[in-house]
Amino acid sequence: MTERVLVCVHGNFASAVWWWELLSGPPRGWRVLAPTLPGFGGTYHHGEVSISAYAEWLAGWLNERGVTRPVLLGHSLGGAVALELAAQEPGGVAGLVLAASAPLAGLVTPEENYPVLELLRTQRPVLEASLAALFPSGRPENFAQYVEDAARMHPGHYSGNARALAAWQVDPAALWGMPTLVMGGALDVLITPDMVRATAGALGTTVVLLEGAGHGFPQERPALFREHLETFLGALPPQI
């Protein structure tokens, strides 16, 4: 029996630290891996800032570790990266978990918001307040590390990632038939419930909305998120 691997891909302003609960307590029968994408959390980055570039990097990262046919769990921007990699190599992915993922047609940030994104580079209190807003029912216990890692993001990523998400899209036909769990937070104002429902509809699957939770629901409501995740993983066909 081939080892089952769950690869968790973080979102914008984030790092692998966001997945510490799954890393420290993997679902039974699964190995959990969580890379920090280039330019996030103080990691090195050069070259293009794009979703396809992140997906290419992730493919190489997995190849270096000999990981084949993982389930990809992507949150927010990480959802776009997971979708991009799955669309490029549908036979190389066993399933998708999309947690408040960027919509399939991309996510456009209004031009008037870009100065605010740049402000986050130099104003730590504003950055902290912006991250706190992702967790309306309460901050995760390691929230201070979230802020620290966000502050160490590559300077070009603040506006660059927003531009990358606006320029990106994926054809749902490339993903049709792939086992997929689509989840969102009922209080999410960034990836709204309507956006989450649209993603699920385009991929031909149902949607799970977590009541009382926002954009950061996997970390805000970890036990409930894990319950839905483990149900999905348990229903996947065995991998020979």
KEGU-485695 format. One record per residue: x, y, z of N, C-alpha, C, O in turn; residue in one letter. Coordinates in steps of 0.1 Angstrom, whole numbers, plus 5000, padded with zeros to 4 digits. Example, Ala and Ser with C-alpha at 12.3 -4.5 7.8 and 13.67 -1.06 7.14 Angstrom:
! residues 2
513249435078512349555078513249675078514249675085A;512849785071513749895071512950005079513450115080S;
! end
This chain:
! residues 240
500849885000500050005000500950125000501850145008M;500650214990501450344990501050435001499850445005T;502050505007501750595018500950715013501150765002E;499950745020499050865017499650985023500050995034R;499751095014500351215018499451335016498851345005V;499251415026498451535025499451655025500251665035L;499351735015500251845014499451975016498552005008V;499852055026499052175030499752295025500952315027C;499052375017499652495011498952625016497752635015V;499752705023499252825030498852935020499152925008H;498253035025497753145017498753265018499853255022G;498253375014498953505014499353545028498553525037N;500453615030500953665043501153545053501353575065F;501153425048501253315057502553235056503453275049A;502553115062503753025061503252885066502052865069S;504152795066503852655071503352655085502652555089A;503652755093503252765107501752755108501152705118V;501052805098499552795099499052655099497852635103W;499852555096499352415096499952335107499952215106W;500352405118501052325129500152225135500652115140W;498852245136497952145142497952015134497951905140E;497852025121497851905112499251845112499351715112L;500251925112501651875113501951795125502651695125L;501451845137501751785149500851665152501151585161S;499651665146498751555148498051515135496851545132G;498751445126498251415113497051315114496951245123P;496151325104495051235103495551085103496651065097P;494850995109495350855110495650805096494750805087R;496750745094497150685081497650785071497850745059G;497950905075498351005066499651075071499851095083W;500551105061501651195064501351335060500851345049R;501651435068501351565064502651645062503551645070V;502651715050503751805047503251945044502051955040L;504052045048503552175046504752265043505552305051A;504952295030506052385026505652525029504552565030P;506752605030506552755030506952805016508052785012T;506052855009506252904995507353004995507553075004L;508053014983509253114982508753254984507853304978P;509553324993509253464995508353485007508053605011G;507853375013506953385025507753355037508653265037F;507353415048507953375061509453395062510053315069G;510053485054511453505054512253415045513453415044G;511553325037512253245027512653315015512153425012T;513653265008514253334997513353324985512653224982Y;513353434977512553434964513253524954513753634957H;513253474942513653554931512853524918512253414918H;512753614909512053584897510553624897510153714905G;509753554889508353594887507553564900507653464907E;506553654902505553634912504253604905503553694900V;503953474905502753434898502253294904503053224910S;501053264902500453144907501153024900501452924906I;501353034887502052924879503452904884503852794885S;504153014888505552994893505452924907506352844909A;504552964915504452894928504152744926504652654933Y;503252714916502852574914504052494908504252384912A;504852564900506052494895507052464906507652364906E;507152564915508052544926507552434935508352344940W;506252424937505652324946505852184939506252084946L;505752174926505952044919507351994921507651884924A;508352094921509752054923509952014937510751924940G;509352084947509552054961509051914964509651844971W;507851874958507351744960508251634953508451534959L;508751664942509551574934510851544942511251434943N;511451644948512651634956512451534968513351464972E;511151524973510851444984510251314980509851234989R;510151284967509651164962508151144965507651034966G;507451254966505951244969505251234956505351314946V;504351124955503551104943502051094947501751044957T;501251154939499851154940499351194954498651114961R;499751314959499251354972497851414971497351434960P;497251434982496051514983496551654986497351674995V;496151754979496551894981495451974988494351974984L;495852024999495052115007495552255006496652285010L;494752344999495152484997494252585004493052575002G;494852675011494052785017494252915010495452955008H;493152985006493253115000494153114987493853044978S;495253194987496153184976496653044974496953004963L;496852974985497352834984496352744977496752644970G;495052784977494052704969494352724954494152634947G;494652844950494952874936496152794932496252734921A;497252784940498452714937498052564936498552494927V;497252514945496852364944496052344932496252244925A;495152434929494352414916495152414904494952344895L;496152514904497052524892497852394890497952344879E;498352344901499152224900498352104896498752024887L;497152094901496251984898495751984884495651884877A;495552114878495152124865496252084855496052034844A;497452124859498652084851498951934850499351884840Q;498751874862499051734863497951654871498151614882E;496751654864495651584871495851444875495351394885P;496651374868497051234872497951224883498151114889G;498551334887499551334898498951384911499751394921G;497651404912497051454924495851364927495051334918V;495751314939494751214943493451284948492351224948A;493551414951492351484956492651624960493851664961G;491651714961491851854964490951884976489851844977L;491551964985490752024996490952174994492052224996V;489852244991489952394989489352465000488152465002L;490152535008489752605020489752755017490852815017A;488552815016488552955012489452985001490153085001A;489452904991490352914979489953034971488753074970S;490953094964490753194954489753134944489953014940A;488853214938487953164928488653114916489753154913P;487953024908488552964896488853074886489753054878L;488153184886488453294876489353394881489553504875A;490053374893490953464899490253554909489053554910G;491053634915490553734925491153864923492353884924L;490253964919490754094916490654184928489654194934V;491754254931491854344942491654484936492354524926T;490654564941490454704935491754784936492554774946P;491954864926493154944926493355034938494555054942E;492255084944492455164955492955094968493255164977E;492954964967493454884979494954864978495454814989N;495554884967496954854966497854944976498854884981Y;497555074977498355144987498155085001499155095009P;497055035005496854965018497754845019498354825029V;497854765008498754645008500154695011500854625018L;500654795004501954845006502154895020503254885026E;501154955026501255005040501554895050502254915060L;501054775047501254665056502754625057503154565067L;503554665047504954635047505654705059506654655064R;505254825062505954905072505254935085505854985094T;503954905085503154935097502654805104501654755100Q;503454765113503154635120501754635127501054535126R;501354745133499954735139498854715129497854645132P;499054775117498054765107498054615102496954555099V;499254565100499354425096498754325106497954235102L;498954355119498354265129496854275129496154175130E;496354395128494854415127494254345115493254285116A;494954355104494454285092494354135093493454075089S;495454085099495453935101494353895112493753795110L;494253975122493253945132491853945127491053865131A;491554025117490254025111489853895104488753875101A;490853815101490553685094489953585104489453475099L;490053615117489553515127488553585136488853615148F;487353605131486353685139485853625152485453695161P;486053495153485553425166486753405176486553355187S;487953455172489053445181490353405174490353325165G;491453465179492753445173493353305177493153265188R;494053235167494653115171495753135182496253245183P;496053035190497053055201498453095196499153155203E;498753055184500153095179500053215169500853225160N;499053295171498853415163500053505162500353565151F;500753515173501953605173502953565162503653645156A;503053435160503953385150503453415136504253435127Q;502153405134501553445122501953595118502353615106Y;501853675128502253815125503753835122504053905113V;504553755129505953765127506353715113507153775106E;505753605109506053545095505453635084506153655074D;504353695087503753785077504653905075504853955063A;505253955085506154075085507454045077508054135073A;507753915076508953875069508753835055509653785048R;507553865050507253835036508053925026508454035030M;508453865015509253945005508554075001507354074999H;509254185001508654314998507854314985506854384984P;508254234975507554234962506254154963505454164953G;506054084974504853994974503554074978502454034976H;503754194985502554264990501554294979500354264980Y;502054364969501254394958501354284947500354254940S;502454214947502754114937501753994938501253954927G;501453954950500553844951499153874947498353794941N;498754004950497354044946497354054930496354014924A;498354104924498454104909498353964904497753944894R;499153874910499153734905497753674906497453604896A;497053694916495753634918494753694908493853624903L;494953824905494053884895494353834881493453834872A;495553794878495953754865495653604862495753554851A;495453534873495353384872493853334870492953404875W;493753224863492453154863492753014859493852974854Q;491752924862491952784858490652734852489552774856V;490752644842489652584836489052474844489752374846D;487852484849487252374857487252244850487252134857P;487152244837487052114829488352034832488251904831A;489452094834490652024837490651944850491451854852A;489751984859489651924872488451834874488251774885L;487551824864486351754865486551604869487351544862W;485851564879486051424883487051394894487051294900G;487851494897488851484908488151494921487351594923M;488351404930487751414944488051554950489251584951P;487051624954487351764958486451804970485151774969T;486951854980486251914991486352064991487452114991L;485252134990485252274989484652335002483552295006V;485452415009484952465022485152615023485952675016M;484352685031484452825034483952865047483352785054G;484252985051483753035064482553125062482553215053G;481553105069480253175067480453325069479653405064A;481453365077481753515080482853565072483253685074L;483353495062484453535054484053655044483053635036D;484653765045484353875036485353885025485153975016V;486353805025487353805014486953705003486853734991L;486853575007486353474998484953445004484753355013I;483953514998482553505004481953375002482353294993T;480853345010480153215008479653194994479653084988P;479253304987478753294973479953254964479753174955D;481153304966482253264959482553114961482853044951M;482453074973482752934976481752844970482052734964V;480452884970479452804963479652794948479452694942R;480152904943480352904928481452814924481452744914A;482552804933483652714930483152574931483452484922T;482352534941481852404943480952364931481052254926A;480152454927479252434915480052404902479652314895G;481052484900481852464888482652334888482852284877A;482952284900483652164901482752044903483251924904L;481452064903480551954905480551884918480351764919G;480751964929480851904942480051994952479552104948T;479851944964479052014974479952114981481252104980T;479352194989480152294997479852275012478752245016V;480952305020480752305034481152445039482252495037V;480152505046480352635052480352625067479452575073L;481452675073481552675088480952795094481452905092L;479852775101479152895107480052955118480852885125E;479953085119480653155130482153165128482853205137G;482653145115484053145113484353235100483453245092A;485553285099485953375088486853305079486853185077G;487753395073488653345062489653245068490053155060H;490053265080491053175086490353055093490953005103G;489253005088488552905096489352775098489052705109F;490252725090491052605094491752625107491952525114P;492252745110492952765122492052825133492352805145Q;490952885129490052945138489152845145488852845157E;488752745137487952635142488552495138488052425130R;489752465143490552355139489852215141490052135132P;489152195152488552065154487452045144487351935139A;486552145141485552125131486052105117485652025109L;487152185114487752165101488352025100488151965089F;489051985110489551845109488551745107488751645100R;487351755114486351665112485851645098485751535093E;485651755091485251755077486451695068486251625059H;487651735071488851695064488951545065489151475055L;488951485077489151345079487951265073488251155068E;486751315073485651245066485951235051485751135045T;486451345045486751345031487951255028487851175018F;488951255036490151175033489751025035490250935027L;488850995045488450855047487650795036487550675034G;486950885028486150835017486850825004486350774994A;488150865003488950844991489150704988489350624997L;489250664975489550524972490950494976491850574976P;491250364980492650324984493550344973493250334961P;494850384976495850404966496850294966497450264976Q;496950224955497750104954499150134950500050054948I;
! end
